[in-house]
Amino acid sequence: MKSLMGWKIYSWFFLLVVVAGYTEALITEPKTILFYLDLIVTVIGLAGIFAYAYKMKLMSANFWKICFVLNVMWDLIYNTILQDITLPLVEVLLVVTVCLPAYVALYLLGFKSADLWKTEK
């Protein structure tokens, strides 16, 4: 977790994207159980991005390992099968470009941040 300035910038950028996206969705989309589940998964993932960027000991490494797997699976299932979203290739690449660092941060928090999770004696 050397220089985390880029992660801090990304975490705030991603927060803005999430707030903008859900603000628009709250106005235009039906509020289903899946919508609220997606919101919960997104907020938990966002908390993980901030935890990684700011070296915060939030929950546990095992929690973030599970969260990483569930976030990737949820996004794939929710946005392709459950929502039946079909986007042009350019938009898919843009979404992947914006979201991929989020998955990386969750992975790094859960699997590669051993010094963060060391217990103090």
N, C-alpha and C positions, 0 to 999 in steps of 0.2 A: 504494500500500500504506500508506495513512495510518494510521488507528487499527486495529490488528490484535487488540485484546483480544477482540472478538467471535469472531474466527476461532480464537483460542487456546482459548476456551471451547468452541466448536463442535468443534474437533479432538479435545479430550478427551472430550466427549460422544459423538462418533462412534466413538472408540476403545472406549468402554464398550458401545455398541450392537453393534459388531462382535464384541467378546469375548463378550458375552452370547449373541449369535446363533450364533456358531461353537461355543461351549461346548455349547449345546443341540443343535446340528446334529451335533456329534461323538458325542453320546449316542444320538440318535434316527435319523439318516440313514445310508444306506449310503455307504461311502467309495469313490466312483468317481473316475475320472480327471477328470471334469467338476467334481466337488466340489473336488478339489485345485486345478484350474485357477481356479475361482472364488475360492478362498482366496488364491491368488497374485495375481490381479488386484485383489482387495480390499486386500491388504496393500500392494501398490505404490501404489494410489490413496490409501490412508491415509498412506503416507509423503509423498505429494505434498501432502496437506492440511496436514500438520505442516510441511513445507518452506515452504509459502506462509505459514502462520500465524506462523512464527518466522523468516521471511526467510532461510532456509537455502539455500545454493547446492548443491543436490543434483542430480546428473546434469547435464542441459542443458535449455535451453528447448525444443529440438526433441524431446527425449525426452518432456517433459511435454505437448507438443502431440499427439504420437502417443498417449501414455497417455490423454489426455482423450478422444480419439475412440474408442480401443479400450474404455475404461471404459464409455462410454455405449452403444456397440454391444454389448459383452459383456453388460451388465446387461439390455438389452432382449431380446437373443436368449436368454440363459441363463434368465432368469426368466419368459419368456413361452412360447417355443417348446420349449426343451430340458427345462425343468422342468414345463411345462404348468401353471403356477400361475394359478389364477383366484381372485381375491379380490373381496370386496364393494367397492363404490366408496369407502366410507369408509376401508377399509384401504389401498386404492391411493393415495388422497390423503395418508394418513399416511406411507406409504413414500416417496412423491414429496417430501413436505415435509421428511423427514429426509435424503434422499439428494441433493436438488437442490443444496444448498450445497456438497456434495462436488464435484459436477461444475463448479460455478462456481469453486471454489478451484483445481481442476486447469486450467481454462480460463485463469484469471487468472495462474497460475504460468507457463504455457506461452506465452500470447499477450500478456499485458499487464504483465509484470514486467521491462521492459527494463533498469531501473536495477540490478536484482539480477544480471543476466547480463553487465553491463559488465565487461570484463576490466580488472584493475588494472595500471597501468604503473609 
